[in-house]
Amino acid sequence: MFQPIIKSKQNEDISILVALDNHSSYYLCDCGEASDLTVRECQNISALFISHTHIDHWINFDFVLRHQIGTQKQITLIGPPNITAQLQAKIRGYSWNLIEPNSVTYEVREITEAGQLKKALLRPPLWDIEPLDTKDYDTVYSNKALDVYCTLLDHKLPTVAYLFKEKDTTKINMQQAEWNPGRWVGQLKTAYDAQLPDALIEVERQSLKAGDLFHLLEVKKGQTLGVIMDHAASAENHTKIKALFTECDQVFIESFYKEEDKELAVQNYHSYTKQSAKIMKDCRVKEAIPVHFSRKYSVEEVEELKAEFYSIFKNNS
């Protein structure tokens, strides 16, 4: 199950750390100023998911980099068009004459407007861009625990919205089984996941067809988590959001302005409470959380903004 934590205080920029139960790695969504982000968390981040490189979403990468140096890890960084060059420019702003070549490596995955994933490596001390490949993609990141999908939205530049999907897991109901737990349980799950009903499973000196035991298994659907940052509240953006986030379990969505300031939202290609709440309701999202508010608002006004959001999202009419 996902455990997302907002690491930025209300008067700071946006940064969301994503953890998974029984999973040692962290995943960071955006690198805004975030004083609650710890050194240990930075060192255990396996992948960073950057929506776009406006300063309030990118400024804190230097802090993350500072504490990943020396981990000797290859870390994935995913982001919008041009992020490879921007990452290189950011890192090359420092001197690296005392660093070991294997101190840290970044595999950058740049999401192009042509709908492809452009991969490259950056590593010290020169931080040259070493091209890997460019190809069509379904997921932008995958491992044994999760898959990550995305869509490009318009914020007067391309901005990436991400959908995290926990892998489905196969569980066995031992109360219905006639036998004690053993190696056969893992063999049965493997046969089920591979859809091999004729595979033979050795259960307490018996050879049984896997398909005859499939009734003991059930699939637990993985949780889904969405992170939708800056975007214009346009019909085109909303169509893309619906296509990716419908029926999502939990979504963090930018609600930069209150309804009364929607003209500012339109002018600055941001969303606002009414539209953010409405699109989440239209997507039938189970839990929607408004985030990333304009600094023009006081603490009290932000609470009003949140109340405005939830009054629309939770309205049953």
N, C-alpha and C positions, 0 to 999 in steps of 0.2 A: 504494500500500500504506500502511496506517495505521502511524503511529509514535507510540504512546501513551507518555507519560513521567509517572511519579508525581513531582510537584513538592514534596510534603511529606515531611519527614523522619519517622522512625518515631515520635518523641515529639511530632509535630505532628498537625494535623487532616488531612483528606483533600482532595486537589486533583489532578486528572489532566489534563494537557495533551495534546491530540490533534493530531498533524500528519499530513500526507499527502505522499507523494513528489510532487515537481514541482508543489507547491501552496504559495502564499505565505501563506495564512491559517492561523491556529491556532484551535482550539476548546477551551474550558475546561469541564471537568466538575467542578462544585462549587468553592466558594470557601472551603475551610477554610484555616487557617494553613498557609502554604507558602513557606518561606524560599528555596527553589530557583527560584521563579518570578521571572523577570527583567523589567526595565522594557521591553525590546524585545519580549518575548513578550506582555506586556500590550497594547502598542501594536498588535500584529498579530493580536489576537484578533478574529475576525469574529462569533462567537456564543458565549454562555455557556449551559450546560445545568445547571440547578440541580435537584437531586433534592428537597430540602426546605430549610426555612429554620431548622432547629436551628442553634445558634450555631457548632457545629463544622463546618458545611457552608456557612456564609454570612458568617462574621466577616471574611474577607479580601477581600470585594468592595470595601471602601474602598480597599485598595491598588491593585486593578485600576482602579477609577474614577480614582484620583489620576493614573495614567499614561495613561489614555485621554482625559482632558481635553486639548483642543487638537489632537486628531487630525483633527477635523472629519469623523469617520466616523459612519455610522449602524450601530449595533451591536445585534444581536439578543440578547435575553435570554429564555430559555424556562424555565418552572418551574411549580410546583404551584398549586392554588387560593390566591388572595389575594396572590400574589407582586407584582402590580402596585402595590397599596397599600403593601406592605412595602418595595418598592424606593423608592417615592416618600418614605416616611417616613425611610428610611435616608439618602437624598440630601439631603432637606430639613433634616437635622441640621447642615448647614454653611451658611455665608453665601456668596452667589453674586453680589454686587453688581458685581464686576469682570470677570465672564466674558462672552465673546461668545456671542450666541444660537446660532451655528452651531458652537460649540466641540466638541460631541458630541451625538448623539441616541441614545436607546435605544428600540428597538421591542420592547415586551414582549409575549410570547405566553404567556398564562396558560391552563394546561390545566385545564378545569373537570371536576367530578365528573359532570356531565351528558354528558361525552364530546364537548365542543366546545373550540375554540381561540378564546380571547378576546384580540384584539389591541388595543394602544394605544401611543401615542407619549409619551415624556417627554423634555423638552429644557429647557435653561436659558433664562432665569435663574429662572423661577418653578416649573418642573418640574410643571406641571399635567398631569393625565392626559387625553390627547386620544384618545377612543375611535376605533377604526378599524372593525373588524367582529368579529362572533362567528359562527362557522360550524363545521359538522362537518369533520373532517380525516382524512386518511390519514397523511401525513407532517407532522411539526411544523417541519421545516426541510429545504430542498432548494437545491442549486445544481448547477453543471455537473459537480462532482466527486463529490457524495455526496447521499444521502437519509438523514434521521433519523426513526425511528419511536419510539414510547414506549408504556408501559403504567403505570397507576397502581397502586401497591402499598400495603398497610396497614402503617403504623408508629405506630399510634394517631393518625395523621393521614395524609393522602395523601402519598406520596412517589413520585417519578417515576424509572422505570428506562428507560434509553435504548439504542436499537440504531442504530448507524451502519452504513450500507451504501454501500460504494464503488460508483460507477456501473460497469456493465459496459463494456468497451472492445472495439472491433472491430479486429483486427490482420490484416495481409495477409502471406502467405508469398510473398515476391518470388522465392524460389528455384524456385517452381513456375510462375512467370509467364514468358511468352515475350517480354515487352517490358520496357523500362527504366522506372524510376520516373518519375512525372510527375503532372500535375494529375488525371489519370484515377483515380489511387488514391483521392484524397479524394472524387471524384464517385462512385466505386464504393461506398465506405463509406457515403456519404449515402444512396444508393439502397438499400443493404442494410438500414440502420437504419430506413428508411421503408418497407421491404418493397415496393419498386417494381421487380420483375424485368424489366418491359418498358421501363424507362428506357434511353435510348440513351447510351452512354459513348463518347467520342472517344478512341481509343487509337492513337497513331501513325498518324493520317490514316484510321483505320478507325472505323466506327460499329458498336459491338457492343452486344448486349442485356446489361444488367447481370446478369440471371439466369444467363447463360452463363459469368459470371466469379465467381459467388458461391462456387464451390468453392475459390477462392484465399483466402477469408476464414475467420477463426475468431473466436469471441467469448470473450474472457477474462473470467470471472466476477469481479465485484468482491468484495473482502474484506469481512467483517462483524466488527464490534467491539461488544461490549456493556459497559455500565456499570450495575451493579445495586448501589445503595447500601442504606441501612437499610430493613429489612423484617422483619416477624414470619415465623418459619418455619412458616407455616400452609398448610393444603391449598389455600385460595383463592389465596394469593399464588403458590404453586408451580404451580398451574394456569395462571395468567397468565404466569409466567416460561416455562413450557414452550411456550405458544402463540407467544411472540415470539422466544425465544432458541434453540430447537432447531436443531441443526446449525451453530451460530454458530462462527466461526473462533477468536475470542478473547473472553473475558469477564473483566472485573474484578468480583469479587463480595465484598460485605462478609462478614466472618467475625469478628464482634465478640468472640465468646467461645469458649473451649475447650469441648469436650464436657462436661467435669466441671462447668462452670458454666452448663449449659443452663437451670437454673431462673432464673438471672439474665436469660438471653436471653428466656425466656417472659415474665418480669415486665416487661421493658423493651422488648418488641416488637422484639427484634433476632434475627438469625440466629446460628448457631454452626457450628463446623467441620463436624460430621457432616452437618447439614442443607444447608449451603451446598455442600459437596462432592457430596452425593448428588444434589441437584437439577441441578448441572452435569453429572454423569455421566448422569442420566436424560435430559438435553437433548442428549447426545452432542456436547458442546462439545469442540472440538479442543484448546484450551488455556484452562484456567481458572486465574485468579490471585487468591488470597485477599488482601484489603486491609481497611483500616480496623479496627484492633484496639483493644480497650479499653486505656486508659492504666493500668489496674491491673496489667498484665503487664510484667515486665522484658524486656530484650532477649532473654535466654535463653528465657523463657516464650513469647515471640512466635515464636521459631524452632521450639519444640515445637508450637505451634499450627499453623504452616505444615506441619510434618511430618505432623501428625495429618490435616490437610486432604488432602494429596497421597496419604497412605496409603489413603484412601477413594476419591479421584477416580481414581487410577491403578490401582486394584485391578481386575483383569480378571474376577474372579468375579462 
